[in-house]
């Protein structure tokens, strides 16, 4: 009995060994290297020796503070206003470059808001990183319901025994098998501000009343445009996952629901959705992990612009590590991203756990 068990374990380990070696070589070891580099001033090419600097890279990336700017006043004590009636404030650099405030050295304004006559200004050691962090989280928040919900809707629509339904399944899945670089290039032409397909369609639908928009050149629309494109591109993959879950639900349950006179919504709520619970967990986790890895669309379509409105964490890690040859800075971003994804995964696991 023991010998059979040992041989069985040996065969199992033999089959698992190639995967274990690949995971160790390309995931585990690189992470530890990245963690070590993030604690140094390592550069890709530098004549200077590498030095251990501790958490300085993390402090530089995550450094945040809030300062209060009081309005400028004239000799009579009256608040100074510009031609538009806006209150004039001293420049932020008068504080960040002031030797009396060494804790603000090198920091720049990120955003501000009004508090009475005063202005509250959030300053950051690395404004670009903060924008990348917010953009990444924004992308995740929007792409998860768009891609997951859209895929579920498509799965419900094509989970029918109709003639030619396989053709629709193929059409919906096609964007998944096409290279994301090719799709990004195509959508760049669609979003073109001069003669793009989207502008032409909207102009035709409004009989020429629609004013063309530079979708990727406008900071207000660039990230939203990439979200829409990414949701469209990945919806086919998750549609297939939802579809596989739908086909595991026993038809008997639907027959019972029909006999009991349940409406379509009641059937979905009490039969379909409970049967898709495990599938929903898988789809949620997969979409979230893919969303945090957003890179190719940014690299091809906007290169992080305009005005850093489409910067993301992965794009910043690559840009700094290889574009600026700052391996330590890129590694620090990668480590921060890893722990963010790990924390979110643990929260998702907790929220979707089996409840007694």
Secondary structure, 3 states (H helix, E strand, C coil): CHHHHHHHHHHHHHHHHHHHHHHHHHHHHHHHHHHHHCCECCCCCCCCCCCECCCHHHHHHHCEEEEEECECECCCCCECECCCCCECECCCHHHHCCCCCHHHCCCEEEEEEEECCEEEEEEECCHHHHHHHHHHHHHHHHHHHHHHHHHHHHHHHHCCCCCCHHHHHHHHHHHHHCCHHHHHHHHHHHCCCCCCHHHHHHHHHCCCCCCCCCCCCCCCCHHHHHHHHHHHHHHHHHHHHHHHHHCCCCHHHHHHHHHCCCCHHHHHHHHHHHHCHHHHHHHHHHHHHHHHCCCHHHHHHCCCCCCCCCCCHHHHHHHHHHHCCCHHHHHHHHHHHHHHHHHHHHHHHHHCCCCC
